[in-house]
Amino acid sequence: MYISQLVLKNFRGFSGNETIINFKEGINVILGENNAGKTTIIKALDILFNNKSSKKLGINDFNRDIDLDVLKDTPPYIIIAAKLTESPEEDEYSEELVAVANWLTKIVSPYEAKITLEYSLPENEISNYQVFMSNKQMNKNEYWNYLEQHFLKKYVIKIYIGNPELKNQLNPIELAKFDFQFLSAIRDVERDLFKGNNSLLKEVIDFYMDYEIKSNIGLSNIERTKQISVKKEEFSRESKELIKILKERMRIGEEQILKYVNNTGAGIDKSKPVFDGEIFDTELYSSLRLIVEKVTGIKLPATSNGLGYNNLIFISILLSKMQRDASGTYLGSNAKTFSILAIEEPEAHLHPSMQYKFLQFLKKNNQSEVRQIFVTTHSPNITAAVDLEDIIILQKEDNERIRLAYPSKVFDTKTTDDDDEIKAKKKSREYVGRFLDVTKADLFFAKNIILVEGIAEQLIIPEFSRKMGKDLEDSHTTIINIGGRYFNHFLRLFDIDASEYALKKKVACITDLDPVRKKITKNNTENDKVTSEWSKCPPILLDLNSNQYAYKDTSNNLLNTQFFSDNIQIFTQRKKLSSTLEYELIRINPEKKELIMDAVSNQKELTELIDMVSRSENINKIVDRLRQCTLKTELQMALENGKIADSQENRIAILASRYLMSIKKGEAAQELAYLISSDENEMITIPDYIVEAIKWISH
């Protein structure tokens, strides 16, 4: 069994339109900006399933977005409901089914059960409410004050099981089978942990004492009890020797104490007090302290550890307690049937590597007996540690409504019968899942996203943005380097027209044209054309020799994609004039020798080419200055055949082609970023398509 749905209505940030949050079995990681509703979801689960939690609600638990005219006629109410569903591999008559037998709304497998909390004004008070509120001239703030002062005291909480329309109320005893443990972001684990007389540690010690006997499945319950009883009796016998030693040490002192007994008249009936006692093993738990033993043999109190380390210890012991509480062998009919662990922002006390390892542990651990785990987080490290299916995203829209997104569901193949689309979705799902590392997990947290092909754009675009006076941090924009032309895989996550589960964010794709060509040959037996593989083509050579080559002014299929929604925009260079970011930079800044950096080879040649272009020298001289290479040979042939005009545009194109051939990509990206950041006089012109992308994403 697992909690498959949570329904919220008018509860805190969740409006009067019923919000349904879908959960999966196992671990659920809830992401979202501040005040998006993450803590509200955990609180709702706590109210429903924590038998020790206060069910009391107050004025601040109501959603405040209800129209005032509606409020005057209808008193506000809150609904919190959860649906529980049978697990795929659950036994036919499992303990979970027995625990929710009275809650069932669907009997056939997979069974479904429901629990519903309603916080509302009783019906017999509604007419008084309507008369009172309708006669008041007030704004919204005044309304909520009136409600709190005059009617909130009359509100009641009712918890129904099964179909809520039948009004079958919950027997609180039924919640005794649920174990809900909540770790808030602000907690004092030292207070709760490191002494044996603490209830948590004491319960865990008691459970794991003689664990080799308790966990021996080859023994019957009677045999386990007998063996543990023998150990307890042995402890009692040995402890009597300690009592005997203490009594001997107190013999003379006891006589002095008893002297005062007689003098005060306490021994008037010839009775007298004496010191005696017995020590049980459970009474000595308080003498145990949790310490940390270093590899050097030094022992330190656990309170000397860092906060993050102690939090991990605390969580480990809490999981042990949950295992203890779920043990039917140990607790019999008092054992918990369904255990829930909720953790708020584990990153608050853990450094990144601990965050990743901790979430991996929660996913893989099979001994904690925790049936379902809920984690709220702002951490990309935690997000990277889980699968795409585990992630739920809360988004706060402009109208303050909370929108839910489920990244894995955008790749659902059940929504189409098209074989090609099914294959494409599966491929995208696998790709995004593999590459959901810490860096790319940022795409779930940012408000706006710029997707780029490589490191150059990732480093340079923030500098261009600052030059434009549009710092990307101000618009909560992050740049994600997807390491190639894999936009389609990621863009499915944001295509809100294609899937209701997609993330609603602005996404700018900055991509290169990358023109290509391939050589054409003739088949000897037939006159059909046979072509080789596509290869890069300098823009100046495009369409010059259609007898020998087939050309594409862009090899970027993304530019021809039509299925993306309006929140996704694609930005690239002008066709037939450009190729890559580096090409475009020198094309629009042909006089800037600063662009010839250490990471650029052929520096002398490029410096002379810049001078020749600035003087508008004859294009033949510019080509002659090129070092011998395939580009030079093809340009010379084209000039001889009159296919290239002697124009400034073509001179610049030759310079840009040679510059691109001389770039060392990785090193140049860092140097370009530094160059742009230190360009105080703003002499370097920013490419148009990047200007447009930054303006659009920042608007």
Buried (B, 14 or more C-beta within 10 A) or exposed (E): BBBBBBBBBBBBBBBBEEBEBBBBBBBBBBBBBEBBBBBBBBBBBBBBBBBEBEBEBEBEBBBBBBEEEEBBEBBBBBBBBBBBBBBEEBEEEBBBBEBBBEBBBEEEEEBBBBBBBBBBBEEEBBEEBBEBBEEEEBEEEEBBEBBBEEBBEEBEBBBBBBEBEEEBEBEEEBBBBBBBBBBEBEBEBBEBBBBBEBEBBBBBBBBBBBEEBBEEEEBEEEEBEEBBEEEBEEBEEEBEEEBEEEBEEBEEEBEEEBEEBEEEEEEEEEEEEEEEEEBEBEEEBEEBEBEBEEEEEEEEEBBEBEEBBBBBBBBBBBBBBBBBBBBEEBEEEEBBBBBBBBBBBBBBBBEBEBBBBBBEBBBEEEEBBBBBBBBBBBBBBBBBBBBBBBBBBBBBEEEEBBBBBBBBBBBEBEBEEEEEEBEBBEEBBEBBBEBBEBBBBBBBBBBBBBBBBBBBBBBBBBBBBBBBEBEBEEBEBBBBBBBEBBBBBBBBBBBBEBBEBBBEBBBBBBBBBBBBBBBBEEEEEEEEEEEEEBEEBBBBBBEBBEEEBBBBBBBBEBBEBEEBBEBBBBBBBBEBBBBBBBBBBBBBBBEBEBBBBEBBEBEEBBEEBBEBBBEEBEBBEBBEBBEEEEBBEBBBEBBEEEEBEEEEEBBBBBBBBBBBBBBEEEEBBBBBBBBBBEBEEEEBEBBEBBBBBBEBBBE
